[in-house]
Amino acid sequence: MARFPRSTHRRIAAGLLSPLVIVILLAPFAHASALTPRVINGVASPPYAAASVAIETSDSYCTAGLWKPRILVTAAHCVTNEDQPALVSAPSDLIVYPPGADRNAGPSPITVTAVIVDPQWSGDKNDIAFLILSAPLGAPILTRMATQDEVIALTKSGALISYVGYGLTGPSADENSTVSDVPLGVTERLDAEGDSGGIGTFETVGDGTSGTCQGDSGGPWMIQVGAELLYIGPLSGGGGAPCDDPDGFAWEYGAVASRHVSLIDRALAAGGEPAAGDSPASVRTCTKVSGQETAECVLGTSWTYDRCWEAPKASLQKFIEGSWQPVSTMMAKRNPDCAKRYPYNVVFRGNEATGTVRFRVVLPKQKGLRGGGGEQFTVTHPAPAG
């Protein structure tokens, strides 16, 4: 069941009254109707509260994760205009609070000096931004970012992950809902049946009773693995109870942080941190070439082919020792985000060793595609440095 493309519900809160203070918080260029997440029926004083930071603009608020002493990670839609992603919030427009703090104690004197976001982000993809601070905000409890392959493995196993954020404490339609002044936590299971599967984005399955809502966007999703607290990525949005329509499927989604290598490198340099290649959490990248378009895939092993086509039946072939060999076949599903002329979303995923491998997607003659169709692409994995 394809869920990720069906919702663009955000988790930004705007103009909501908390018990002791009025907070007007919506990304400066975001639409007031595009309300975003908060934790409803969450756990007070959650174990990972110190990873969560409340952030405000002149007319909205979100949540962020403390990744490095001077670097926060949040959702791109919290600090940009979704219709014009190049319009980014001015650093001076942002206010941050101490990590895990009660907002009634007041904001931190530390300021935001830079906002780093991919200007090409759109819709539900690449919804991530880095905020550079004027001084250390605190000692991060996050050990490192989970690699793309780790997120994929955790997703396949349906692992439980934790979220901590500031947001509404009741359904968005309830006039009595207020903004939480303290961080609240919720635990959900990664959705092994979701379309994203940890490639670019991750999805969770909610229980319909507790979950995120307006104000929670950008907050950190984490998981404890042994002695490490791995950071998966910032919350982007979701759907279903308890925040949205109770008849809808309860779920959340976000961007896999480690995938955004170029943004990470820029943030580390701006925040006075060692380059990713010099750190234990370094990753290597691969490149997927589809037609004339090039896109990054992460860790040198994982890749994805994702395209809308006229017809559902498709097969994947791999070029091995001079000939095309079949790999897998699929029946694509209709996707409302695809154009009417190309309604079927064809998705293939794989893992390859270091090197260059040629693939092709073939659509045989079928209803809606009389003459067949397809395209070739190449996956290139550079050898890891050092």
C-alpha positions as CSV (number, residue, x, y, z in Angstrom):
1,M,0.0,0.0,0.0
2,A,1.7,3.2,-1.2
3,R,1.3,5.8,1.6
4,F,4.2,8.3,1.3
5,P,3.1,10.2,-1.8
6,R,-0.5,10.5,-0.5
7,S,0.0,13.2,2.0
8,T,1.7,16.6,2.2
9,H,0.4,17.3,5.8
10,R,3.2,19.2,7.5
11,R,3.9,19.6,11.2
12,I,4.4,23.4,11.5
13,A,2.4,25.2,14.1
14,A,1.1,28.7,13.8
15,G,-0.6,31.2,16.1
16,L,-1.4,28.7,18.8
17,L,-1.9,29.6,22.5
18,S,0.1,27.8,25.1
19,P,-1.0,27.9,28.8
20,L,1.4,30.7,29.7
21,V,2.7,32.3,26.5
22,I,1.4,33.1,23.0
23,V,3.7,31.6,20.4
24,I,3.2,32.5,16.8
25,L,5.2,30.1,14.8
26,L,5.0,29.3,11.1
27,A,7.9,29.3,8.7
28,P,8.0,32.9,7.4
29,F,6.9,31.9,3.9
30,A,4.9,28.8,4.7
31,H,1.1,28.7,4.3
32,A,-0.9,29.1,7.5
33,S,-3.1,26.2,6.4
34,A,-0.2,23.8,6.1
35,L,-0.1,22.9,9.8
36,T,2.5,20.5,11.0
37,P,3.2,17.9,13.8
38,R,3.4,17.7,17.6
39,V,3.3,14.9,20.0
40,I,-0.2,14.0,21.2
41,N,-0.6,11.7,24.2
42,G,3.2,11.4,24.2
43,V,5.5,10.6,27.1
44,A,6.5,13.5,29.4
45,S,10.2,13.8,30.3
46,P,11.2,11.4,27.5
47,P,14.7,9.7,27.7
48,Y,16.1,11.6,24.7
49,A,14.7,15.0,25.5
50,A,18.1,16.7,25.3
51,A,18.2,15.9,21.6
52,S,15.2,18.1,20.9
53,V,15.3,21.9,20.4
54,A,12.3,24.3,20.1
55,I,12.7,26.9,17.3
56,E,10.6,29.9,16.4
57,T,10.3,32.4,13.6
58,S,8.3,35.6,13.6
59,D,5.1,33.8,12.9
60,S,5.6,30.0,13.4
61,Y,7.5,27.3,15.2
62,C,8.9,23.9,14.7
63,T,11.3,21.5,16.4
64,A,15.0,20.7,15.6
65,G,17.5,18.1,16.6
66,L,20.9,19.0,18.2
67,W,23.3,17.1,16.0
68,K,26.5,19.0,16.8
69,P,27.2,21.6,19.5
70,R,26.7,24.4,16.8
71,I,24.5,22.6,14.3
72,L,20.8,21.9,14.4
73,V,18.9,19.7,11.9
74,T,15.3,20.5,11.1
75,A,12.8,20.2,8.2
76,A,13.3,22.4,5.1
77,H,9.7,23.4,5.0
78,C,10.1,25.0,8.5
79,V,12.6,27.6,7.1
80,T,11.5,28.0,3.4
81,N,8.6,28.8,1.3
82,E,7.2,25.5,-0.2
83,D,6.1,27.3,-3.3
84,Q,9.4,29.0,-3.7
85,P,12.0,26.9,-2.0
86,A,14.8,29.4,-2.7
87,L,13.1,31.8,-0.3
88,V,14.9,30.9,2.9
89,S,14.3,32.4,6.4
90,A,16.8,35.0,7.4
91,P,19.0,33.6,10.3
92,S,18.1,36.7,12.4
93,D,14.4,35.6,12.1
94,L,15.0,32.4,14.0
95,I,15.0,31.9,17.8
96,V,16.2,28.8,19.5
97,Y,15.7,27.4,22.9
98,P,18.1,25.3,25.0
99,P,17.9,21.6,24.2
100,G,15.2,19.7,26.1
101,A,14.2,22.9,28.0
102,D,10.9,24.2,29.2
103,R,10.2,27.1,26.9
104,N,8.7,29.2,29.7
105,A,12.3,29.7,30.9
106,G,12.9,31.7,27.8
107,P,15.0,31.3,24.6
108,S,18.7,30.9,24.4
109,P,20.9,33.9,23.8
110,I,22.7,31.9,21.1
111,T,21.7,33.0,17.6
112,V,21.4,31.3,14.2
113,T,24.1,32.5,11.8
114,A,23.3,30.5,8.7
115,V,20.5,28.4,7.2
116,I,21.7,25.6,4.8
117,V,19.0,24.0,2.7
118,D,18.9,22.4,-0.8
119,P,17.1,25.0,-3.0
120,Q,15.9,22.2,-5.2
121,W,13.9,20.4,-2.4
122,S,10.2,20.1,-3.2
123,G,7.1,18.3,-1.9
124,D,8.0,15.4,0.3
125,K,11.6,14.9,-0.9
126,N,14.8,16.3,0.6
127,D,12.8,18.0,3.4
128,I,15.9,18.7,5.6
129,A,17.8,21.9,6.6
130,F,20.8,22.6,8.8
131,L,21.0,25.7,11.2
132,I,24.4,27.0,12.1
133,L,24.7,28.6,15.6
134,S,26.8,31.4,16.9
135,A,28.1,29.3,19.8
136,P,27.6,25.7,21.2
137,L,24.0,25.2,22.3
138,G,24.9,22.1,24.4
139,A,26.5,18.7,24.4
140,P,24.7,16.5,21.8
141,I,23.5,13.1,23.1
142,L,23.2,11.9,19.5
143,T,26.2,9.7,18.7
144,R,26.1,9.9,14.9
145,M,23.8,9.8,11.9
146,A,22.5,6.3,10.9
147,T,23.9,5.4,7.5
148,Q,21.5,4.7,4.6
149,D,22.2,1.0,4.8
150,E,21.5,1.0,8.5
151,V,18.1,2.8,8.0
152,I,17.2,0.3,5.3
153,A,18.1,-2.7,7.6
154,L,16.2,-1.1,10.5
155,T,13.2,-0.5,8.2
156,K,13.2,-4.1,7.0
157,S,13.1,-5.3,10.6
158,G,10.4,-3.0,11.6
159,A,12.5,-1.5,14.4
160,L,11.0,0.8,17.0
161,I,12.3,4.4,16.8
162,S,11.8,7.4,19.1
163,Y,10.8,11.0,18.5
164,V,10.9,14.0,20.8
165,G,9.4,17.4,20.0
166,Y,7.4,20.4,20.9
167,G,3.9,20.8,19.4
168,L,0.2,20.6,20.0
169,T,-1.0,18.3,22.8
170,G,-4.3,17.5,21.1
171,P,-5.8,17.1,17.6
172,S,-5.4,20.1,15.3
173,A,-9.2,20.4,14.9
174,D,-9.7,20.7,18.7
175,E,-9.9,24.3,19.8
176,N,-8.6,23.3,23.2
177,S,-5.4,21.9,21.9
178,T,-2.3,23.9,23.1
179,V,1.3,24.0,22.3
180,S,3.6,22.0,24.6
181,D,6.1,24.0,26.5
182,V,8.1,20.9,27.3
183,P,9.4,18.2,25.0
184,L,7.2,15.1,24.6
185,G,8.2,11.8,23.2
186,V,6.6,9.0,21.2
187,T,7.8,5.6,19.9
188,E,6.7,4.2,16.6
189,R,7.7,1.3,14.4
190,L,9.4,1.8,11.0
191,D,7.1,0.7,8.2
192,A,8.7,-2.3,6.4
193,E,5.8,-2.2,3.9
194,G,6.1,1.5,3.1
195,D,7.2,2.7,-0.3
196,S,10.3,4.6,0.9
197,G,11.9,1.8,2.7
198,G,14.8,3.9,4.0
199,I,15.9,5.2,0.6
200,G,15.7,8.9,0.8
201,T,12.8,8.9,3.3
202,F,11.6,6.7,6.1
203,E,8.1,6.0,7.3
204,T,6.6,4.9,10.6
205,V,3.3,3.3,11.5
206,G,1.3,5.0,14.2
207,D,-1.2,3.4,16.6
208,G,-3.8,6.2,16.1
209,T,-3.6,7.1,19.8
210,S,-0.3,8.9,20.1
211,G,1.6,10.7,17.4
212,T,3.0,13.9,16.1
213,C,1.2,17.1,15.0
214,Q,1.6,20.8,14.4
215,G,4.8,22.1,15.8
216,D,6.7,18.8,15.7
217,S,8.2,19.2,12.2
218,G,11.9,19.0,12.1
219,G,12.2,17.2,15.4
220,P,14.6,14.2,15.7
221,W,13.8,10.5,15.1
222,M,16.4,8.4,16.9
223,I,17.1,4.8,17.9
224,Q,19.4,3.3,20.5
225,V,21.7,0.6,19.1
226,G,24.1,-0.7,21.6
227,A,26.0,2.2,23.1
228,E,25.1,4.5,20.3
229,L,22.1,6.8,19.9
230,L,21.7,6.9,16.1
231,Y,20.0,9.9,14.4
232,I,17.7,8.9,11.6
233,G,16.4,12.2,10.4
234,P,13.9,15.1,11.0
235,L,10.2,14.7,11.0
236,S,8.5,16.0,7.9
237,G,4.8,15.2,8.3
238,G,2.2,12.5,8.4
239,G,-1.5,11.7,8.4
240,G,-4.3,10.0,10.3
241,A,-5.2,10.0,14.0
242,P,-4.6,11.5,16.4
243,C,-3.6,14.7,14.7
244,D,-5.5,14.5,11.4
245,D,-8.6,12.7,10.0
246,P,-9.3,9.8,12.4
247,D,-10.4,7.7,9.5
248,G,-7.0,7.9,7.8
249,F,-4.1,5.5,8.2
250,A,-1.8,6.7,11.1
251,W,1.7,7.3,9.9
252,E,4.7,9.7,9.9
253,Y,7.6,10.3,7.5
254,G,10.9,12.1,7.3
255,A,14.1,12.5,5.4
256,V,17.0,10.1,6.0
257,A,19.7,12.6,7.2
258,S,22.9,10.8,6.2
259,R,21.8,10.8,2.5
260,H,22.4,14.5,2.2
261,V,26.2,14.4,1.9
262,S,26.8,17.8,0.2
263,L,24.6,19.6,2.8
264,I,26.3,17.7,5.6
265,D,29.8,18.8,4.3
266,R,28.7,22.4,4.2
267,A,27.1,22.3,7.6
268,L,30.2,20.7,9.2
269,A,32.5,23.3,7.7
270,A,30.2,26.2,8.8
271,G,29.9,24.7,12.3
272,G,33.6,24.3,12.8
273,E,33.5,20.5,12.7
274,P,35.8,18.0,11.0
275,A,34.8,17.0,7.4
276,A,32.6,13.9,7.1
277,G,35.5,12.1,5.4
278,D,37.6,12.6,8.5
279,S,35.1,11.3,11.0
280,P,34.1,7.7,12.0
281,A,30.7,8.2,10.6
282,S,32.0,9.0,7.1
283,V,30.0,7.6,4.1
284,R,30.8,7.1,0.5
285,T,28.4,7.9,-2.3
286,C,27.3,6.4,-5.5
287,T,25.6,7.9,-8.5
288,K,22.4,6.8,-10.3
289,V,22.2,8.0,-13.9
290,S,18.7,7.9,-15.4
291,G,18.6,9.2,-19.0
292,Q,20.2,12.6,-18.8
293,E,19.4,13.1,-15.1
294,T,21.9,12.4,-12.3
295,A,21.0,11.9,-8.6
296,E,22.9,10.8,-5.5
297,C,22.4,7.5,-3.8
298,V,24.2,6.8,-0.5
299,L,26.8,4.5,1.0
300,G,28.2,3.1,-2.2
301,T,25.8,0.1,-2.1
302,S,22.2,1.2,-2.1
303,W,20.4,2.7,-5.1
304,T,16.8,3.2,-6.3
305,Y,15.1,3.7,-9.6
306,D,11.8,5.6,-9.3
307,R,9.8,6.8,-12.3
308,C,6.3,7.3,-13.5
309,W,5.3,5.3,-16.6
310,E,2.2,4.7,-18.8
311,A,1.7,1.1,-17.9
312,P,2.2,-1.1,-14.8
313,K,4.2,-4.1,-15.9
314,A,8.0,-3.7,-15.9
315,S,11.1,-5.7,-15.6
316,L,14.7,-4.9,-14.4
317,Q,17.7,-6.3,-16.4
318,K,21.4,-6.2,-15.6
319,F,24.3,-6.2,-18.1
320,I,26.5,-9.1,-17.2
321,E,29.4,-10.4,-19.3
322,G,28.1,-8.9,-22.5
323,S,24.4,-9.6,-22.3
324,W,21.3,-8.4,-20.5
325,Q,20.2,-10.7,-17.7
326,P,16.8,-10.6,-15.9
327,V,16.8,-9.4,-12.3
328,S,13.2,-8.9,-11.3
329,T,9.7,-7.9,-12.5
330,M,7.0,-5.9,-10.9
331,M,3.4,-4.6,-11.4
332,A,3.5,-0.9,-10.5
333,K,0.7,0.9,-8.6
334,R,-1.1,4.0,-9.6
335,N,0.4,7.0,-7.8
336,P,-1.6,10.3,-7.4
337,D,1.6,12.2,-7.6
338,C,2.3,10.9,-11.1
339,A,1.0,12.8,-14.1
340,K,-2.3,11.5,-15.6
341,R,-0.5,10.4,-18.8
342,Y,2.1,8.4,-16.7
343,P,0.0,7.2,-13.7
344,Y,2.1,4.1,-12.7
345,N,5.0,4.4,-10.3
346,V,7.7,1.9,-11.3
347,V,10.3,1.4,-8.4
348,F,13.3,-0.9,-8.4
349,R,16.0,-1.0,-5.6
350,G,19.3,-2.8,-5.2
351,N,22.7,-3.0,-3.7
352,E,25.9,-3.2,-5.7
353,A,29.6,-3.7,-4.9
354,T,32.2,-1.1,-5.8
355,G,32.3,-0.5,-9.5
356,T,30.0,0.4,-12.4
357,V,27.0,-1.6,-13.3
358,R,24.6,-1.1,-16.2
359,F,20.8,-1.7,-15.8
360,R,17.8,-1.2,-18.0
361,V,14.1,-1.1,-17.2
362,V,11.9,-2.7,-19.8
363,L,8.2,-2.3,-20.3
364,P,6.8,-4.9,-22.7
365,K,3.9,-4.3,-25.0
366,Q,0.8,-4.1,-22.8
367,K,-2.4,-2.1,-22.4
368,G,-1.7,1.6,-22.4
369,L,1.8,1.0,-23.9
370,R,1.4,-0.5,-27.3
371,G,5.0,-0.3,-28.5
372,G,6.8,-1.1,-25.3
373,G,9.1,1.2,-23.5
374,G,12.0,1.5,-21.1
375,E,15.4,3.2,-20.4
376,Q,18.9,2.4,-19.4
377,F,20.8,3.7,-16.3
378,T,24.2,3.2,-14.7
379,V,25.0,2.8,-11.0
380,T,28.6,3.8,-10.1
381,H,30.1,3.2,-6.7
382,P,33.5,4.8,-6.1
383,A,35.9,2.9,-3.8
384,P,35.9,4.2,-0.3
385,A,38.7,6.7,0.5
386,G,41.5,5.5,2.6
